[in-house]
């Protein structure tokens, strides 16, 4: 069947290879539904020595972000927004348009003031006075996010004058490798903030995994690409850390943790502003804030970073994430502007049928169709239809063992029903449906592990 030793070729290091897990039902971390979180999952890397064939290129992962995917360690997943208890909307912000509100500006200025100390500004004014014109410029200029976020950093302060601030604050962007210091911070954060136990293995799997091919690189624009830890050091002590995916044209926030000794300084705001500043200063353009769940009060803080955009879960275009959109979510937990346009254009009978198909049972503790475990039987949102998959599925590249082939070379392929779960054709069809027709030709579907 197979015709090439793919694992022995150079292409293995630059080609996206994914292993499809299929649909998954799990408990929801945002509400009290026992089995309410539904998603389609694929493995993007294996944490075993020597097994480096799985992986995803940063560019391909960016395409998936724009189709509603995210990653958790080496697992990438696409939530079934229509079938889940809580709807996870992808939101992003164009960094150059960000307008910090008064609370965000206050948090940034307060942290800088703490770092400088009581005597720093006074001594600076005495020894290194600035002109009246410069004072006037500072008073009248708008809040520059990039400039303001650097005001607290030791390197910035020392470049201005030789005075020593009260504290030495440093930001280090480093590869997402494990250290004991990082784990201790994570352990503290999990216990104090989430009242949860941590494990070293869990920390490594969740926050030190890197499924990207290559693991780290610099693109043509000079931007760092890969999975990074943005570490906050105060007087040599690690006090906070952001887990970031730096991708073509976006900074994607994965996780953030801080030590509760510094709770008063609004590190949630400081970290988000710093990540927006990174996107702007380094030319990534967009800051992806992860998922927004309207029914989860803890998520409401994401609404404060404006002007933001929200991804349409059906056609994957972007819409203004404003008050009008959020008001609609108050009454329609699952909302797709493109679907609304279809319903408006169709006749009344057709509209009622579509409304019934897209209905979500929002009653707490109740999720229907638990026995349906494929993206087709659950009518998963935003997937490619079977009739559009059938013309392309035969030519999809697959990996079986070490060998590369195309799907139609699988023994018994012609007899396999595409709409019946359990066979290779259906498994590949699910992968195409969720990955999309744009990305699928670039990807290799791995059918066996080990």
N, C-alpha and C positions, 0 to 999 in steps of 0.2 A: 504493500500500500504506500509506504513512505518512500521518499526519493532523495532526501538530503539529511546530512548530519548537522542539524542546525546548531546544536550546543557547541560544536567545534568550530563554528564560523565566527567571524568578527561581528556579524550583524546582531548576535545575541546581546551585545552591550548597548545597542542603540534602537532596539525594536521593542515595542510594548507587547508583553506576553502576559495574559491574564488567565487565571483558573476560575471558572464559574462555580460558585457555591449554589446559587439558586435563591429562591425566596426564603425569607426567614421571618418568623414571628417571635417577638420577645416582649418582656415587660416594659412598660413605659416609665421613663425616669421623670416625666413631667406631670403625670396625673395618676390616679389610682386604678387604672385599668391593668389587670394582671397580664393579659396577652393582647396588647393593643398596638404595639409598634411593629409595622410591617415594612419590609424593605427587600430589595434584591441586592445580593452581595457577590463580590468577586475577590479572590486573593491576588494581591499585586506583588507579594514577595514572600519568601520562605526563610525563616530564621534558622537555617541549618547550614553548617560549614560546607562550602563548595557548591551549593545549589543557588546559583545566581541567574538562572534563566528567566525566572519571573521578574516582572518589573514594569514600570510605566514611565514613558518620557514625560518631562515636565510640560511640554506643549500639549500632549494628549490629555494629561490630567487637567490642564486648563480648559480644554474643550469639554471635559466631563463636568467640571464645576459649572459651566454654562448650560448644562443639562440637568442640574440639580443634584449632582453627586457630591460626596465628601469622602474623606478617609478617616479611619480610626486605626492608627498604626499602619500595618501592612494590608489591612482590609479596606477596600473601597466599597461604598454602598450608595444606593439610590432609594430614598424613602418612597413608599407607596402613599402618596399624600391623600389620595382619595380613599384608601382603605384603612388608614391608621387613625387612631383616636386623636392624635395631635398633629396638625399640619405644619410641616417644616418648610418654610419659604427661604430660598436663597436671597440674601440681600447684599448689596455692595454700595460703595461710595466712591465717586470720582474725587481723588485727593485734591486736585486744584480748585475744586468748587466748595470744599468744606468750609462751613461757617460755624466756628465754635460759639456756643452760647455762653452766657455769663458764668454759669457754674463751672464749665470746662475751662474758661479763661482763669477763673479764680483758683481752681485747683492747680493749674500750671504755675501761676505766679506764687502761690503759697509754698509749693515745693521748692522753687528757686530761692525764695526768701529764707526757708529753713536751711538750705545748703549753704547759702552765703553767710548766714549768721548776722547777729545784731550789729556788729561793728564794721562789717565788710563795706557796705554802701557808704557809710560815713567816711571811712578811711580812703576809699576810692575817690570820693568827691574832693577830699583834701589834697591828696597826692597826685591824682590824675584827673583834674577837672576837664569837663567838656565845654565846648562853645555854646553860646545861647542858641545858635542856629540848630545845633545837634539836639539840644534839649527840646526845642520847639518841634523838631522832626519826630522825636520819640513820643511827644505828647499827642501829636495829631495823626501819626501813622496808625493804620489798622493793625490788629493783632496778627502778626506773621507767625503761623504755626511752626514752620521750620526754625526760624530764629528763636522763638520763645522756648521751644522744647530743648534747644541746646544751651540755653542760658544757665542751666544748673550743672552742666557737665564740666568736669575739672579741666579737660583739654581746652575747652572754649575759654574758660576763665583765665587760664595761664597764658593763653595767646593774647589776651587783652592787656594784662599787667602782671607783675610778679607777686601780687598780694596772695596770701593764703586764705581760702574760704574756711568756714567753720567745719565743713565736712568735704571729703573727697568722694564725689559721685562720678561713677564711670559706667558707660554702656559698652558691652562687648558682644558683638555678633559672632557667634562661633558655631561650628558644626554640632549637630545634635547628638553628641556622644554622651555616654553615661559617666557621671562622676558621683562620688559619695555625697558631696556638698549639694548637688542638685537634687539627689534623692531625698536627703534630709529635709530640704525645703518642701518638696512635694509631700512627704510624709506628714509634716507639720500642717500644711495647708489642708490636706484631706481630713485630718483629725479635727482641726479647729473650725474650718468653714463648712465641711460637708458631714462631719461626725461619722467618718468612714475610715476603715482600716486600709492601709496601703501596703503594697508588697513591692519588693525590688523588681521582681519579674514583670509585674503589671506595669510599673513605671517604664521599664525598658520597652515592653511591647507597645504601649500606648504613646509614649512621648519621645522615645529614642529610635524608633523605627524609621527607616528611609527606603521607600520603595522605588525611588527615582533612578532612571537610567539616562545619563550617568548620575552618580550620587551627588556630585557637586560639579558645577561648571560656571563659566562666565560667558554670557551671550555677546552678540555682535555690538550691542549697545553698552557693554561694560558692566552689565547688571549681574550680580550674584544670583545663581539659580540653584535651588535645592532645599533641603529641610534643615532649618537652623534653630538655635536657641539664642534669644536676645536676652542677655544676662545683665541684671541691675546690681552693681556693687556699690555699697556705701562703706567707706573707710575699710575697704578690703573684704567686706562681708557680703555674700550673696543674699540679697533681701527680696528679690523678685525675679521672675523669668517668664518670658513669652516664648511660646512654641509657634514658629512661623514656617509656612511654605512660601518661598520666594519663587515665583513662577513668571513666565513671559507675560508682562503687562498686568501683573497683580501681586499684591502681598495678601496672602490668605492666613487669617488668624486661626490657629488650631486650638490653643489653650493658653491660659495665663494663671500664674500662681504668685502669691506674695506671703511674706511673713506678717503675722498679725500684730507684731510690735509696731507696725507702721500703718495700721488700719485707718488712722485719722487723716492720712494724706490722699485719700481717694485714688488708690492705685488703679482701679478699674478705668477711671477717666484718663489718668496719666498714661496708662499703657495704650489705650485706644488712640489717643492723640499722637503718641510717639509712633505708632504703627502707621497712622495716616501720614505723618511727616516723613517716614521712611519711604512710603509709596511715592510721595511727591518729590522728595529730594533726589532719590535714586532713579526716578523715571519709570516706576512701575505703573503709574497712572491710577490704578484702582486698588481700593482696600476692600477685601471680602470679609464680612463680619460673621461668617458662618450662617447658621439657620436662625430664623426668627419664628417663634411660636406665639401666636396672638393670645392663646388661652393661658399662657404661662406668665404670671406677673413678673418673674425674675428676668424675663426677656425684654421687658418694656424699656429698659435703659437704652437698647439699641435704636429706639426711635429718636433719641436725642442727637444722633449724628446725621446731620442733614447737609445738603439734599441727597437722599439715598434713593436707590432703585431696587425694585423687587422683580424676581424672575417669574415669568408666566409659566406655570407648571404644565401647560399643554403644548404651546408653540415655542417656548423658550426665547421670547423677546423680553425686553426690559420695560418696566413701567415705573412711574414716579411713586415712591413709597411715602406718600404724604397722608395727612389726616383723612382725606376722602377715601383713600384705599383702606386705611385701618378701620374706618367706620363701616365699610362694607364687610370686613372680617368679623365685626360684632354680630352680624346676622347670617353671614355665609362663611363658615370656617374654611371651606374649600372654595377658592375663587380664582377663576381664570378669565381675564378680560377677553381673550380670544374665543373662549367658549361662550361667553355672553354675547359676543357679536354673532356667533352661529345661531344661538337661540333667538336673537332678535330678527335675523334674516329668514329663519325657517317659519313655516306655518304653525299655527297653534297646536295641532295634533302632534306634529313632529317635535315641537318644543317640549311638550309634556313627556314624550318618550325619552328625550335626552335628559330632561330634568330628573326623571325617575332613574335613569342609568347612572347619573352623577350624584345621586343622593348620598349623603353621609349621615349615619346615625350618630348624633352628637351626645346622646345620653351617656353619662358617666358609667363606666363599668360594662358597657355593652359594645361588642364588636361582632359584626356578622361575617359570614363566609370564612370561618377559621379553617375549614377543610380544603378550601381552594388555595393551592400552593404554587401556582405559576403566574407569570406576569399577564398571561392571556385570560386565565379563568377568573382572576380577581379584577380584570378590567383596569389594570394599573395606569396611572396618569402619565401622559406624555410619551408613550412607547410607540414604536413602529408597528404597524398592522401586519398581520400574517401575509396578506395578499401583496404587500410591498416587500416582504422578506423573501418570498419564494423565488423571485427572479434572480436573486443575488447569492442565495445561501450555498449553492454548489461550489462557488469559487472562493469561499472563505478559507483563509489559511488556518491550519490546525497543527498542533504539536502533540505527537504521541511518542512517549519515551524521549529519545534523542532525535527523532526524525520529524522533518517538516513535510507536510503534504497539503492537499486541499480537500475540502469536506467530501466531495463526491467520490473520492478514492476510498472512503470507508466501506468495508465489506457490508453488503446488504443495504447500501444507502438508498437506492431507488425505492425499496419496499418500505422504508421507515415512514410512518405517518408523522407529519410535522406537528400536528395538533394533539398528539398523545404524549403525555409526560413519561419520562423514564428512558427514552432512547437518545442517542447522540444528536440526531437531527433536531429534536425539540430543545435539547440543551443549548445547541448553537443558536437556534432561533431566538431563545430568550436573551442570549447575549447580544445578538444583533438588535433586538427590540429595545433594549435598555441603553446600549452604547450609541445607537443611532447610525444612520446610513453614511454620514460623513466620516465618522471615525473608523467604522468596522473594517474597511479595506486596508487600513494601516496596521491593524492589530492581529496578533496571532492568538487563537484560543487554545489553551492547553487542556487536554482532555484527561491526562493522567498525572499523578504526583507520586514521587517515590520510585 
